[in-house]
Amino acid sequence: MTAQELKSLRDALGLSQQGMADLLKIERVCYTRYENETRLIPSYIEQEVKFFSLLSQRVQQKLMREAREQSLARDAGRGR
């Protein structure tokens, strides 16, 4: 994983560097070094970030499905 990919995933999760560091249970300065390419990204950090990203995508998909189903149910109740 590159530093840019790490930053892109953080942005996709809508987190600040501090928020991502908190999620990963590391210091912000350590996380910042990963994004600034002054420290190599350990494989366990890469795996955790990918997991959180996948989890976030799945939750978003589920929420979108539920919103669509609710909308269809409302429309059906209105006779559409």
C-alpha positions as a Markdown table, in Angstrom:
| # | Residue | x | y | z |
|---|---|---|---|---|
| 1 | Met | 0.0 | 0.0 | 0.0 |
| 2 | Thr | 1.3 | 3.4 | -0.9 |
| 3 | Ala | 1.0 | 6.5 | 1.2 |
| 4 | Gln | -1.4 | 8.0 | -1.4 |
| 5 | Glu | -3.6 | 4.9 | -1.2 |
| 6 | Leu | -3.6 | 5.1 | 2.6 |
| 7 | Lys | -4.6 | 8.8 | 2.4 |
| 8 | Ser | -7.3 | 8.0 | -0.2 |
| 9 | Leu | -8.8 | 5.3 | 2.0 |
| 10 | Arg | -8.8 | 7.7 | 5.0 |
| 11 | Asp | -10.5 | 10.3 | 2.9 |
| 12 | Ala | -13.1 | 7.7 | 1.7 |
| 13 | Leu | -13.8 | 6.9 | 5.4 |
| 14 | Gly | -14.3 | 10.6 | 6.1 |
| 15 | Leu | -11.6 | 10.6 | 8.8 |
| 16 | Ser | -9.0 | 13.1 | 9.9 |
| 17 | Gln | -5.5 | 11.9 | 10.5 |
| 18 | Gln | -6.3 | 11.9 | 14.2 |
| 19 | Gly | -9.5 | 10.0 | 13.6 |
| 20 | Met | -7.6 | 7.3 | 11.6 |
| 21 | Ala | -4.9 | 7.1 | 14.2 |
| 22 | Asp | -7.5 | 6.6 | 16.9 |
| 23 | Leu | -9.2 | 3.9 | 14.9 |
| 24 | Leu | -5.8 | 2.1 | 14.5 |
| 25 | Lys | -4.9 | 2.8 | 18.1 |
| 26 | Ile | -1.6 | 4.5 | 17.2 |
| 27 | Glu | -0.3 | 8.0 | 17.8 |
| 28 | Arg | -1.3 | 10.7 | 15.2 |
| 29 | Val | 2.4 | 11.5 | 14.6 |
| 30 | Cys | 3.0 | 7.9 | 13.7 |
| 31 | Tyr | 0.1 | 7.8 | 11.3 |
| 32 | Thr | 1.2 | 11.1 | 9.7 |
| 33 | Arg | 4.6 | 9.6 | 9.0 |
| 34 | Tyr | 3.0 | 6.9 | 7.0 |
| 35 | Glu | 1.1 | 9.4 | 4.8 |
| 36 | Asn | 4.2 | 11.5 | 4.5 |
| 37 | Glu | 6.3 | 8.5 | 3.5 |
| 38 | Thr | 8.8 | 9.1 | 6.3 |
| 39 | Arg | 7.9 | 5.7 | 7.8 |
| 40 | Leu | 7.0 | 2.4 | 6.1 |
| 41 | Ile | 3.4 | 1.3 | 6.5 |
| 42 | Pro | 3.5 | -2.0 | 8.4 |
| 43 | Ser | 1.5 | -4.9 | 6.9 |
| 44 | Tyr | -0.8 | -5.1 | 10.0 |
| 45 | Ile | -1.7 | -1.4 | 9.5 |
| 46 | Glu | -2.4 | -2.0 | 5.8 |
| 47 | Gln | -4.6 | -5.0 | 6.7 |
| 48 | Glu | -6.6 | -3.0 | 9.3 |
| 49 | Val | -7.1 | 0.0 | 7.0 |
| 50 | Lys | -8.4 | -2.3 | 4.2 |
| 51 | Phe | -10.7 | -4.1 | 6.7 |
| 52 | Phe | -12.2 | -0.8 | 7.9 |
| 53 | Ser | -12.6 | 0.4 | 4.3 |
| 54 | Leu | -14.4 | -2.8 | 3.3 |
| 55 | Leu | -16.6 | -2.7 | 6.4 |
| 56 | Ser | -17.5 | 0.9 | 5.7 |
| 57 | Gln | -18.4 | 0.0 | 2.1 |
| 58 | Arg | -20.6 | -2.8 | 3.3 |
| 59 | Val | -22.4 | -0.6 | 5.8 |
| 60 | Gln | -23.0 | 2.1 | 3.2 |
| 61 | Gln | -24.4 | -0.5 | 0.8 |
| 62 | Lys | -26.7 | -1.9 | 3.4 |
| 63 | Leu | -28.0 | 1.6 | 4.4 |
| 64 | Met | -28.6 | 2.4 | 0.7 |
| 65 | Arg | -30.5 | -0.8 | 0.2 |
| 66 | Glu | -32.6 | -0.1 | 3.3 |
| 67 | Ala | -33.3 | 3.4 | 2.2 |
| 68 | Arg | -34.4 | 2.1 | -1.3 |
| 69 | Glu | -36.7 | -0.5 | 0.3 |
| 70 | Gln | -38.3 | 2.1 | 2.5 |
| 71 | Ser | -38.8 | 4.4 | -0.4 |
| 72 | Leu | -40.4 | 1.6 | -2.4 |
| 73 | Ala | -42.7 | 0.7 | 0.5 |
| 74 | Arg | -43.8 | 4.4 | 0.8 |
| 75 | Asp | -44.5 | 4.6 | -2.9 |
| 76 | Ala | -46.4 | 1.3 | -2.8 |
| 77 | Gly | -48.5 | 2.7 | 0.1 |
| 78 | Arg | -49.4 | 5.7 | -2.0 |
| 79 | Gly | -50.6 | 3.6 | -4.8 |
| 80 | Arg | -47.7 | 4.2 | -7.2 |
